[in-house]
Amino acid sequence: MNTAEVSDKSSPLIVLFHGLSSSPLEFGYLANILRKNGFRVETPTFSGYNFGNHAGKWTDWLDESANYVRNLQKKEVLPISLGGISLGGTLALGVASTLDNVHAILCLSTTLNYNGWSIPWFRVFTNAGIWLGLGESFKYKERDPFGVKNIQIRAHIKKVMLSEQLSEVGGSYMTLNHIYQANKLCSYVKKNLANVTAAVLSIHAIDDEIAHPNNVELLHQSISSQVKRSIYLGNSYHMVTVDNERETVAYESVAFLNEMYDILAIKKIRKKIISPELQRFLRLEKSRQELNKLT
């Protein structure tokens, strides 16, 4: 389990959830840029969700994630932000629908529906496969394009997959049970999106082969957040933290989080103005300015 590298509790903390049957390697570049810009970053892993384990239940994924964030909230000065890529984004939304005081969410290639152009036709038979007892024996192997549009990076990923089975874009396979539990998590989160009130930034590739861009539309139509923004990428596939526009993803994420925490700081300053005399002066000054405009 990775922990924040900066100990100063006055700096904002963001928790990033990696994709299904994967690892925090997906956040190598993004986490580095966030830390360089003053954020503390945690990238937790959970047995049954990360690569190399038998699939756990989706309820366990959500409960462990929520408890992890809840325990951090007890120690933090500032409200925590969340983020995630692919099903990790869905998991972050699930946590935010459960907990209070989540400040902002980075939704990267968020997958509420697996409806991209590379999704295999047999995925619709997932429930039948589970009924037939194929949950652990059937393994869906990752293949070209590995969520990456950049040809050079894709070649590197393919080479790593052959030798190590785990790369910056995830594991070399996932079981049918993983897919089944993922579908369950997506169904739950979609039903509870109205409970999400944190500010949301969605970054999604137009050519995402796993999750069609209409996932962003569904997300923004369903959440109750006052701040919801979207950025669409034109030269990437699903793994936007690794692909051609990873720098855009990182620096747009930094800019969004900085803005959200700046707004929080301004609100805190306003709350500190408790002197009745000062409040009266500010009201009079505002009235004077309005009168000057009329004259």
C-alpha positions in Angstrom: 0.0 0.0 0.0 1.5 3.3 -1.1 1.4 6.2 1.4 1.7 9.9 0.9 5.3 11.0 0.5 4.8 14.4 2.0 4.1 14.6 5.7 2.8 18.1 5.9 -0.9 17.7 6.8 -1.6 21.3 5.7 -1.1 20.3 2.0 -4.1 18.6 0.2 -4.3 14.8 0.0 -5.7 13.0 -3.0 -6.5 9.3 -3.0 -6.2 7.6 -6.5 -7.9 4.3 -7.2 -6.3 2.2 -10.1 -8.4 0.2 -12.5 -9.6 -3.4 -12.1 -7.1 -6.2 -11.9 -4.3 -3.6 -12.2 -1.9 -1.7 -9.9 -0.8 1.9 -8.9 1.7 1.8 -11.8 -1.1 3.4 -13.8 -0.5 6.6 -11.9 3.3 6.8 -12.1 3.4 10.0 -14.2 0.2 11.7 -12.7 1.2 11.0 -9.1 4.7 12.4 -9.7 3.3 15.7 -11.2 0.7 16.0 -8.4 3.5 15.7 -5.8 5.7 18.2 -7.6 2.8 20.6 -7.3 2.3 20.3 -3.6 -0.2 17.5 -3.3 0.1 14.4 -1.2 -0.9 11.3 -3.1 -2.0 7.8 -1.9 -2.6 4.9 -4.2 -4.1 2.1 -2.2 -4.5 -1.5 -3.3 -7.1 -4.0 -2.1 -6.9 -7.8 -2.3 -9.5 -9.2 -4.7 -9.4 -6.0 -6.7 -5.8 -5.6 -7.8 -4.0 -7.9 -10.2 -2.9 -11.3 -9.2 -5.8 -12.2 -6.8 -9.0 -14.1 -7.1 -11.8 -11.6 -7.6 -13.4 -10.4 -4.4 -17.0 -9.1 -4.1 -17.8 -5.6 -5.4 -19.2 -4.8 -2.0 -15.9 -5.6 -0.4 -14.1 -3.3 -2.9 -16.4 -0.5 -2.0 -16.4 -1.1 1.7 -12.6 -1.3 1.9 -12.2 1.8 -0.2 -14.7 3.8 1.8 -13.1 2.7 5.1 -9.7 3.6 3.9 -10.8 7.1 3.0 -12.9 7.4 6.2 -9.8 6.6 8.3 -7.8 9.2 6.5 -10.5 11.9 6.9 -10.1 11.6 10.7 -6.5 12.7 10.5 -6.6 15.4 7.8 -6.8 19.1 8.2 -8.2 19.7 4.7 -11.0 17.7 3.0 -9.7 14.8 0.9 -10.1 14.6 -2.9 -10.5 11.3 -4.8 -9.6 10.1 -8.3 -9.5 7.0 -10.4 -9.0 5.6 -13.8 -11.4 3.3 -15.6 -13.3 1.2 -12.9 -11.1 3.1 -10.3 -13.1 6.2 -11.3 -16.3 4.4 -10.7 -15.0 3.2 -7.4 -14.1 6.8 -6.4 -17.6 7.9 -7.3 -19.0 5.0 -5.2 -17.0 6.1 -2.2 -18.0 9.8 -2.7 -21.7 8.7 -2.8 -21.2 7.0 0.6 -19.0 9.5 2.5 -19.5 13.2 3.4 -16.8 15.9 2.9 -15.2 14.6 -0.2 -13.8 17.8 -1.8 -13.2 16.9 -5.5 -13.1 13.9 -7.8 -10.8 13.3 -10.8 -12.8 10.9 -13.1 -10.4 9.6 -15.7 -11.8 7.3 -18.4 -14.6 6.6 -15.9 -16.4 3.4 -16.8 -20.1 3.3 -15.8 -20.9 1.2 -18.9 -18.5 -1.1 -20.8 -19.5 0.1 -24.2 -16.4 1.0 -26.1 -15.5 -0.2 -29.6 -13.2 -3.0 -28.5 -15.5 -4.7 -26.0 -15.8 -8.3 -27.1 -19.2 -9.5 -28.1 -19.2 -12.4 -25.6 -19.2 -10.0 -22.7 -23.0 -10.0 -22.7 -22.8 -13.7 -21.7 -21.0 -13.0 -18.5 -23.9 -14.0 -16.2 -24.3 -17.3 -18.1 -20.6 -18.0 -17.7 -20.8 -17.4 -14.0 -23.8 -19.7 -13.8 -21.8 -22.4 -15.6 -19.0 -22.1 -13.0 -16.5 -20.5 -15.3 -15.8 -17.5 -13.0 -12.2 -18.3 -12.2 -11.3 -20.6 -15.1 -12.2 -18.2 -17.9 -9.6 -15.4 -18.2 -10.0 -12.5 -20.5 -6.5 -11.6 -21.9 -5.6 -8.0 -22.5 -4.7 -7.5 -26.1 -4.0 -4.7 -28.7 -4.3 -1.8 -28.3 -3.9 -2.2 -24.5 -5.7 1.1 -24.0 -2.9 3.0 -25.7 -2.9 4.8 -29.0 0.8 5.6 -29.0 2.5 2.9 -31.1 5.8 3.0 -29.3 4.3 2.9 -25.8 2.0 0.1 -27.0 5.0 -2.0 -28.2 6.7 -1.4 -24.8 3.5 -2.6 -23.0 3.3 -5.7 -25.1 6.9 -6.6 -24.3 6.4 -6.1 -20.6 3.1 -8.1 -20.6 4.9 -11.1 -22.1 7.6 -11.2 -19.4 6.0 -9.7 -16.2 2.2 -9.9 -16.7 1.8 -6.5 -15.2 2.5 -3.1 -16.8 1.6 0.6 -16.5 -1.7 -0.2 -18.1 -2.7 -3.1 -15.9 -2.5 -6.8 -15.7 -2.3 -9.2 -18.6 -5.7 -10.7 -17.9 -8.8 -10.6 -15.7 -11.1 -13.4 -14.8 -14.8 -13.7 -15.6 -15.5 -13.1 -11.9 -13.7 -9.8 -12.0 -15.9 -8.7 -15.0 -19.0 -9.9 -13.2 -18.3 -8.1 -10.0 -17.3 -5.0 -12.0 -20.8 -5.0 -13.7 -22.3 -5.2 -10.2 -20.3 -2.2 -9.0 -21.2 -0.2 -12.0 -24.9 -0.9 -11.5 -24.8 0.2 -7.9 -22.8 3.4 -8.6 -25.2 4.5 -11.4 -28.1 4.1 -9.0 -26.4 6.3 -6.4 -24.8 9.0 -8.5 -27.3 11.6 -7.2 -25.6 11.3 -3.8 -22.3 12.7 -5.2 -21.9 16.4 -4.4 -18.2 16.9 -4.7 -16.7 18.9 -7.6 -16.0 16.6 -10.6 -13.5 16.8 -13.4 -14.0 14.2 -16.1 -11.2 13.5 -18.6 -12.1 11.1 -21.3 -10.8 10.1 -24.8 -13.1 10.5 -27.7 -11.7 7.2 -29.1 -11.9 5.3 -25.8 -12.1 1.7 -26.7 -13.4 0.5 -23.3 -15.9 3.2 -22.2 -17.7 5.3 -24.8 -17.6 9.1 -24.1 -21.3 9.0 -23.4 -20.2 7.7 -19.9 -19.3 11.3 -19.2 -22.7 12.5 -20.2 -24.4 10.0 -18.0 -22.2 10.9 -15.1 -22.7 14.7 -15.3 -26.5 14.3 -15.8 -26.8 12.2 -12.7 -24.5 13.7 -10.0 -25.7 16.5 -7.8 -22.4 18.4 -7.9 -22.4 22.1 -8.5 -19.1 22.0 -10.3 -18.8 19.4 -13.1 -16.4 19.9 -15.9 -15.3 17.7 -18.8 -12.2 17.5 -21.0 -12.2 15.3 -24.1 -8.9 14.1 -25.6 -8.5 13.6 -29.3 -5.2 11.6 -29.4 -5.5 8.9 -26.7 -7.3 5.7 -26.0 -8.6 4.4 -22.6 -5.3 4.7 -20.5 -5.1 8.5 -20.6 -2.6 8.5 -17.7 -0.1 6.7 -20.0 -0.9 7.6 -23.5 -0.1 10.6 -25.8 -1.9 13.2 -23.7 -0.7 12.2 -20.3 0.8 15.6 -19.7 -2.5 17.3 -20.5 -4.2 14.9 -18.0 -1.7 15.6 -15.3 -1.6 19.4 -15.6 -5.4 19.8 -16.1 -5.8 17.7 -12.9 -3.4 19.9 -11.0 -5.1 23.1 -12.3 -8.6 21.8 -11.3 -7.5 20.7 -7.8 -5.7 24.0 -7.2 -8.8 25.9 -8.1 -11.0 23.8 -5.9 -8.7 24.2 -2.9 -8.3 28.0 -3.6 -12.1 28.3 -3.4 -12.1 26.4 -0.1 -9.4 28.8 1.3 -11.4 31.8 0.3 -14.5 30.4 2.0 -12.5 29.8 5.2 -11.2 33.4 5.1 -14.7 34.7 4.8 -15.9 32.6 7.8 -13.1 34.1 9.9 -14.6 37.6 9.6 -16.7 37.4 12.8 -16.4 41.0 14.1 -19.8 42.7 14.0 -18.2 46.0 13.4 -16.3 44.7 10.4 -19.3 43.0 9.0 -21.3 46.3 9.4 -18.5 48.2 7.7 -18.4 45.7 4.7 -22.2 46.0 4.3 -22.0 49.8 4.3 -19.2 49.8 1.9 -21.1 47.5 -0.5 -24.2 49.8 -0.2 -22.0 52.8 -0.9 -20.5 51.2 -4.0 -24.0 50.3 -5.3 -25.1 54.0 -4.8 -22.1 55.2 -6.7 -23.0 53.0 -9.6 -26.5 54.5 -9.7 -25.2 58.1 -9.7 
